[in-house]
């Protein structure tokens, strides 16, 4: 296996004097600094589905490798002029995998089946439905242009064409294409391993008793499932109490087991925000104050050489920040390259007044060709995440959205969910 160089210690550092960072600048900064961190290995095609190509793949063979017939019918040298025609029919046939050993003279025809290599002397095929045939003759009506119902050699892929791009997540269709040109194995990145840690004394596991002041951990199952849906390998590091030594040991363990670490909670500057405190002790903390709603400052750092994304503890903000920032960052770290979710400008089914300064993301879904948003913008309303099927992105400046106005709708599927 080949392993890429590690990330620089200052990969998350923003320019001096920056306080509130616009979303677009934060994304551009991540895009410019993050490089693949996964090893490269070669696997057989049977193990390549869902893996990320680590190098371009060139076709060693053309597809189709030889000119062939696209239909069942009769082959001859074209073209055929208008009117009725009779042709002598040669004995034998050409079929896929069983070529005709011989040459078809001018003015004569041969029975050919779909996929058969065109015999010497044949450049045109007529459908059997358009022919009346006897044992030694066929009758047909023209006109028929030269090359009809045939496929040229290399019509789909020529030798040396790129059939798989670097960073491509391999699909079933890709496997068909690679197989068609004779590729048996490909170089791919090892699956990106993403560790997930929930922090907080107040958290309890669903199914256990929760005392007053305690809540059930919603972030960890959400984040773990998101990682899996993104196509990465989720590593569950469990819940960690507000104890610095326990958290330090968990971070050490996560850095051993994973390529990237996601934490939720404890990333601000309060008394119990041990994630940011530990990262600051290590001299690696970068707190990004991003102009986004919902969301709080993102804590970004390297822990034992592994990138850490300190997400907000609020589940709504944690999910939005994961989709907007962590998702494209993880793609870059995995070898896929930077990804930008596809959005659609669609009419709003709501009214919204927005002040300038922060980019906002509203929980939304598409109904009847219009985009509707969740009834409350409260970031504590987790039910809105389940209700939603995507996000409405409202730009940084002031905006008064009225029903029928175009808004940018990004379905969750565009993020890979």
N, C-alpha and C positions, 0 to 999 in steps of 0.2 A: 504493500500500500504506500501511496505517496501522501504526505501531509503538508498542507499549505503553511506558510509562515504565520505566527501568532499576530493578533491585533496589537496595534501600538497602545501604549499606556495612556496616551492623550487622545484616543480616538473619539471620545465623547466631549472633549473640551470645546466650549463655545468661545467666540471672541471675547476679549476682555470688555467689561462695561455693559454687556448685554443683560437686560433685566427680563422683560417680557419678550419672548420669541414667537413670532408668527408661525403658524402651523407649516406653511410652505417652506420657510427657512429651516425649521427643525427637520423636516423631511429631507430637504436638500443636503443638510449637513450629514445626516445619517447615511444617505445614499453615497456621498463622496468618501466616507470613512470606512464603511463596512465591506469586508471581503470574505470569501468563503473560509470556513474554519474546519470543514469536514475532510476526512481522508478520501482518497480516490482508489477505487478498486475496479477490476474487470469481472463482469458477470455474464453468464449465458442469458440469452433472450428470455428463457423461461422464468428467470428471476428478476427481470428488468422492469416489469410493470410498476409504475408509480415512483420509480427511482429518477434521479436527476442526472441528465447526461453531463459528463465532465469534459467532453471534447466533441467537436463536430465529427460526424460520421459521413464519409464519402462513399458513394455507390461503387462497389467493385465490379458490378455487372449491370448491364442495361435492363430496363423493363419496359416493354417486353424485349427479350434478348434477340428475337428475330421477328421479321414481318410475319403476321399471322392473320387468320380470318376471324372476323367478329361475329359471324353467324354460321348456321348450318346452310349449305347450298352447293353451288357449283362454281369452280374457279377457272379462269381463262385469262387471256391477254386482252385488256380493254383498250379503248372504250368501245361501246356498242352504239351504233347509229340508230336513229328512229326507224321503227318498222318491225316486222316479224323476222326472226332469224332461226336457223337450224344449225346446231353444232354437233359434231361427232363426240361421243362420250367415251373416254378411255376407260379400260378396266382398272379396278383398284380404287383407292381413296387415300386422303390425307386426314389424319386425326391427331388430336393433342397427344403428344408422346409417341406417336407412330407416324413419322413423316413419310411422304411418298418418295421412293427412291427412283428418280427419273425426271424427265423434262416433259412439259406439256407443250406440244407444238402449237404454232399460231393457228387459230381457227378451231381448235379442239378444246374440250372441257374435261374437268375431273371433279368427282364428288369430294367435297371438303366439309369438315366438321368444325364447330366453334373451337378456337384456340389452336388449330393446326398451323404449323409453319407453312408459309406459302411455298409450294413447289417451284422449281425453276420454270420460268415461262408464265407464271401466274402473277397477275398484279391487280385483278378485279374479281369480285365475288358477287353472285346474284343469289338472293334468298330462294330457298327451295319452294316457298309458297308462290313465287313468281315464275315457276318453270313447270312445263309438262315434260315428263321424262319417260323414255323407254329404256330398254337394256343397252342400247348403243347410241342414243341420240337425246338431245334436249331441245325444246322449242321455247323461245322467249320473245318478249317484246322490248325494244329499246325506246327511248335512249337510256344509256347507263354510262356514267362517267368513269374514267380510269381511276382505279383505287377505291371504288365503292366497296363498302362493307369489309374493309381491311384495316389493320392496325400496323403502323410503321414501327420498325425496330427503334427502341429508345423513345417511343412516342410519349411515354410517361416519365421515365427517368433515363438519363444518359450516364455512361460511365464517368465518374468523377463528380457528379452532382452531389450537393449536400442533402442528405436524406434525414439527418437529425442534427439540430442546432445545439450548440453548447448551452447548458442551462435549461433545456427542455425537460419538462416532467413527462416521462414516457407513458403514452396511452396505448390502449389496445390497437387503435389504428396505426400508431407508430410501429408496433410489433409486426403488423401485416406488411407495412412498407419495407421495413428492414429485412424481413424474411424474403420478400419478393426479389430483392437484389442480392441475396446470399449472405447477408450479415448474420453471424452466429453469436457474437458476443459484443458487449459495449462497455466502455469505461464510464463509471457512474460515481457520484458522490455517495459516501456512506450516509445513511439516514441521520438527519439532524436530531440530536437528543436534547429535549427541552425539559429542565427540571422545574417543578411548580411547588412553591412554598406559601402556605397561608400563615400569617402571624397574628397573635393577639390572645390575651388571657380570656377574652369574652367568648371565644369561638368554641362551639361544640359540634360533634359529629351528628348528622341526622340519625334519628333512631335512639339517641340517648336522651336523658332528662336534661333540660335546660333550666337553670335556676334564674331568679330575677336578675336582670342585667346581662344575661348571657344570650347569645344568638347562635343560630346554626350557620356553619360555614357554607356560604353559597358560592364563593369565588373559586375554590379549588376544583369542584366538579365541573364548573363552567369552563375554567381555563384548561383543565386537562382534556376535556372533550373538544375544545376549540383546537388545541394543538394536534390532536388526532385527525380532526377534519381537515386541517391544513396539510396533512400528509407527513407530519413529523412524528417522532417517537416521544411520547409523554412519559416523564419520570416523576412519579408521585413521591414527594418528600414529606408529605403529611402536614400537620398543624404544629406550629411552634409557639410556645408561650412567650410572654414578654420577659424573657430571660436572656441576657446578652451572651452568656457562655453557651447555652443551648443553641441559640441562633448561630453563633460562630461555628459550632461543630456541625450543624446542619448545612451551612454554606460550604464548609470544607468538604463534606460528604457529597453535596450536590455537584461541586466542581470536579470531583473524581468520577461521577457517574454520567455527567451531561456535558454538552457543548455550550449551552446557554442556560441561564437561570432567570425565571420569572418569580418575583415575590409580590404579594398583595398585602397592603397595610404596612404601617410603620415606616413610611418613606418620607414623612414630613420632618418637622423640627420640634415636635413635642417631647415631653418627658419620657413617654413610652414608645417613641419612634426609634426602635433599636436597629432597624435595617439601615437607615441613613446614618445613625451614629457609628455603627460598625464599619460601614463603607468609608466614612470620613476618617476613622482611626487608621484605616489601611491606606489612606492618602489617595484614594481612587474615586471619591465621590464627585459626581457632577450633577447638581440639581438644576433641572431645566424648568423654568417658569414659562410654560407655554400658554399662549393666548387661545385657549380652547375651552368650550363648555359642552358637556360636563368634563371635568378633569381637574386635577391639581398638579403641582409640580411632579415631573417624572424624575426619579432617581436613577441615574445610569452610572455604571462603574465596571471595573474588572475585578473579579475575585479569584485569586490564584490563576490569573490569565484567562478566566472565563467571563464573558460579558453578562452583566446583571441588569435587568430591567425592573426597577422598583415601581410597581403599579399602585394606584390608589386603592384603599380598602373598600370604598363604595363600589358595589358590584356593577352599577350602571357605568360609572366612570372607568372602572377596570376593564369592562368589555369594550367601551369606545376607544380607550387608549390602546388596548391590544389590537383592535382592528386598524386604527389609523397609524400607529407607530410601530408596534411590535411585529405585526404581520409582514409588512414589507421588509423590515429589518431581518426577520427570521429567514425570509426568502433569500435575501442577499447572503446571509451567513451560511445557508444550506447549499449555495451554488446555483440557485435558480436565477440569480440576478434580481435587481430591484423591480418590484411589481407595483403597478398603479391600478386600483380597482376601477372597473368600468362603471360610469354613471350615465344617467339618462335625464334629459331635460323634459319634464312632464308637468302638466297643469296641477296646481295646488287645489286641494279641497278644504283649505283652512286659511285662517288669517293669523299673521304673526308680525309683531313689531319688534325689531331688534336694534339695540344700540351698537355703535361702532366699537371696535377694539378686540373682540374675540370671535373666532370662528365657532359656529354652533352646529351641533349634530343632534337632530331630533329623531326619536324612534318613530318609524313610519312603516306604511305598507301601501300597496297599490290595489285600488278597488275601482272598477268601472272606468279605467283609463285615467283616474286621478289619484293623487297622492294624499292620503290622510295621515295625520300624526296622532300620537297617543294623547289622551285627554289632559295629562299632567306632564309638565317638564321636570317635576321633582326627581332628583337623582336617586332618591331612596325608593322609588317605585319600581321594584324588580319585575313586577308583573308586566310592565311596559316592554321589557326585553322579550318576554315570551309572546306578547301580543304582536310585536313588530316583525317585519320581514325584511327590513333594511333601514337605512338612515337617510334623512334629508340633510344635506350639507348646505349651510347658509354662510356665505362669504364673510370676510372679516369686517367689512364696512357696515354702515347703517342700512337697514332694509325694512320696508313695510310690505310684507307679502299679503296679497289679497287673493280670494278664491279665483282660480283661472290663471293666475300668474305662473310663469314657468319656474320650477325649482329643480335643483339637482338631487335626483333620487339614486342612491347606491344600494342595490339589493345585497343582502348578506351573501348570496351566491357569488358576487363579484369579489368578495374577500376570500372565497374558498370554503364558506360554511354551507 
